[in-house]
Each structure stands twice: as C-alpha cells, then as structure tokens.
Amino acid sequence: SAISMIDSWRITDDTGTGNNQIVQNWASATNLLASNLGSALGYSSGTFSFPSTGHYLMTFVCRFHCGSGNDGEMNAVLKVTENNSSYSIAAQTGYGAQEGGTKSAGSIIYAFDITDTSNQKFQFHTDSMGSTSQLRGNGSVNETYFQMIRLADT
C-alpha cells in the first residue's frame, strides 16, 4: 500500500541548556513546499503521539551551537514510552565543542512499530548541554526538525 502519512515538525526558537530538558517549542513545518500528508501526529507539551497504529520511520536532524567556552558533549535524545508514563532513551546524537562559537549537525533515524496509540509516545530531550549551548531553532527555516512517515500497517 502507498504511504498514508507524512508529518514535518521543527523547533521555533533556540533551546536546550542543562540536563534532561524536554524540548517543547515544536511547530508544524509547512513552508517551502514541505510535504504533509494524511493525519498529523498529536502534540502536547513536548510529547508526540501517533494518529494510528503502523510502522513509522522518523528522520530527525538538529543543529548544535556552542556559544562560548568548551562543551565536551551536547546531546539531543529521543525518548519513548510504551506505557504513557516512563520514558527510556531510544537513540541520541551528540557533538563536542572545544571552542566557543561553533556549530555542528546531528541526526537520528528511528523506526517505530506502533500497536497502541494511547500508550506509545515519544519526546526529544537535551542532555549535557552547557550554559551557552543550544539546539538551534527557527520559525520559518528547518534547523532542528524531524519528519515522520507512516510506512505500513503493523
């Protein structure tokens, strides 16, 4: 069967100092011929839910920025839950800067098998980010963003 869902999201502002901070400033990425198809993901306060069961493929790209000093490890973390309560790390990407004013990109590609839309959800977190380190965000250009594609029935 044909792909029935494509949904694109991006963070709208720079975010992310500290440990285990949930990324909450997400918005639908709908400009510049961005492709959205079918039902969108559900979203509330940093938590995403799936519109239907199935196999999904997510591609996440982030832009790290170290404003000043050194930051040996900046991480963007994908956390998932199977019980709508406790979240576990499923994947992460990181960057270590040895001088201030540097930027780099990271990515995560992750496949989901969703059998319970009420309990299986995901979030993005920052981890080990210094006081001047951030994930870059922009309301009109994809800097830190992801795209979810529903591939098939489960």
C-alpha positions, 0 to 999 in steps of 0.5 A: 500500500502507498504511504498514508502519512507524512508529518514535518515538525521543527523547533521555533526558537533556540533551546536546550541548556542543562540536563534532561530538558524536554524540548517543547517549542515544536511547530508544524513545518509547512513552508517551502513546499514541505510535504504533509500528508494524511493525519498529523501526529498529536502534540502536547507539551513536548510529547508526540503521539501517533494518529494510528497504529503502523510502522513509522520511520522518523528522520530527525536532524538538529543543529548544535551551537556552542556559544562560548567556552568548551562543551565536551558533549551536547546531546539531543535524545529521543525518548519513548514510552510504551506505557504513557508514563516512563520514558527510556532513551531510544537513540541520541546524537551528540557533538563536542565543542572545544571552542566557543562559537561553533556549530555542528549537525546531528541526526537520528533515524528511528523506526517505530512499530506502533500497536497502541496509540494511547500508550506509545509516545515519544519526546526529544530531550537535551542532555549535557548541554552547557550554559551557552549551548543550544539546539538551534531553532527557527520559525520559518527555516528547518534547523532542528526538525524531524519528519515522520512517515507512516510506512505500513500497517503493523 
